[in-house]
Amino acid sequence: MTNYFISGASRGIGLELCGQLLTRGDRVIAGCRNPESAHFLSELKKSHEHLQIVQLDVDDEQSVIDCFENLNNEGAVIDRLFNNAGIIDWRDLHVVSADSFSQVLQTNLRGAFLVLRHALPCLKRSENAWIYNMSSRLGSIELRGNTQLGGAIAYECSKAGLNMLTKQAAIDLANSAIKVVSLSPGWVKTEMGGEDAKYEVQDSVSKVLTATDQLTPAQNGGFWGEDGKEIPW
Ligand SMILES: NC(=O)c1ccc[n+]([C@@H]2O[C@H](COP(=O)([O-])OP(=O)(O)OC[C@H]3O[C@@H](n4cnc5c(N)ncnc54)[C@H](OP(=O)(O)O)[C@@H]3O)[C@@H](O)[C@H]2O)c1
């Protein structure tokens, strides 16, 4: 049984990750902003004893500290951390507001950094820990111009920054048993991805889990797609 932690687990990809992992017999700690209103997670909890729901707002450093201090005090082990919580603003350079730009970076980049840092004590209890930073092909500088999608400048910058977080954290943790990668789940039908997206959320998550199960230490510090293929930075 592998111990997973998932941020942004109330809906979308995070919620589907919880469902598929519990169904296959793994243990899941699900972080969400408002556990009281996370109805889908509460439903899952009724049929899965290995689900623990915890409060986590990645925008709020104290919430992140409290979440992982509590888990650490319980002796929790985290083998796999999905740094999944995220938001998007689709507006481009000309119209995105400075406040929204800051908010997207705060949640997608600073939030992922805080979760990664404060989760380290629980990750260090694992003999084979992996951090999966949920990035996006929209964060690939090399792929810019090669896709129809784009214009979401704040989001793209946040995911490019997240990719650097992956690279640097993998280097900083090289002497530990903790590996760090960026993942792209593909374009997925969630509130963020919208109705026109390529994948149903079940299909994306199933692919992501297959891809992550097959990662080897040689792939540490890289950027990988839901198809298991490397994505250029
Ligand atoms: N969908 C796609 O096509 C796609 C493609 C590439 C990458 N991704 C990435 O995959 C991840 C999940 O996306 P999704 O499509 O599942 O999005 P989603 O359906 O919009 O769900 C986003 C999740 O993040 C949570 N969240 C947002 N801000 C948070 C905060 N400050 N603290 C804690 N949780 C917070 C939301 O919680 P609340 O319910 O509390 O708002 C929700 O659970 C994101 O990082 C996204 O960038 C998605």
The ligand as an ORCA input file, in Angstrom:
! r2SCAN-3c Opt
* xyz 0 1
  N      -7.603     20.537    -16.772
  C      -6.576     20.634    -17.601
  O      -6.734     20.589    -18.830
  C      -5.178     20.756    -17.063
  C      -4.126     20.731    -17.987
  C      -2.819     20.852    -17.537
  C      -2.574     20.975    -16.182
  N      -3.613     21.003    -15.288
  C      -3.285     21.169    -13.871
  O      -3.865     20.129    -13.104
  C      -4.192     20.628    -11.784
  C      -5.655     20.314    -11.481
  O      -6.458     20.970    -12.454
  P      -8.008     20.673    -12.654
  O      -8.249     20.659    -14.108
  O      -8.428     19.529    -11.819
  O      -8.620     22.034    -12.069
  P      -9.998     22.316    -11.323
  O     -11.030     21.348    -11.742
  O     -10.247     23.762    -11.500
  O      -9.652     21.999     -9.779
  C      -8.684     22.780     -9.144
  C      -8.491     22.247     -7.727
  O      -7.489     23.062     -7.101
  C      -8.016     23.511     -5.864
  N      -7.447     24.782     -5.447
  C      -7.435     25.973     -6.082
  N      -6.850     26.900     -5.329
  C      -6.484     26.300     -4.174
  C      -5.849     26.731     -2.984
  N      -5.470     28.005     -2.802
  N      -5.604     25.835     -2.005
  C      -5.992     24.554     -2.157
  N      -6.631     24.074     -3.239
  C      -6.869     24.947     -4.237
  C      -9.523     23.622     -6.088
  O     -10.161     23.663     -4.831
  P     -11.565     24.446     -4.561
  O     -12.655     23.459     -4.873
  O     -11.483     24.804     -3.107
  O     -11.593     25.646     -5.452
  C      -9.748     22.336     -6.882
  O      -9.805     21.232     -6.007
  C      -3.872     22.120    -11.797
  O      -2.609     22.347    -11.228
  C      -3.834     22.442    -13.278
  O      -3.026     23.565    -13.570
  C      -4.898     20.894    -15.690
*
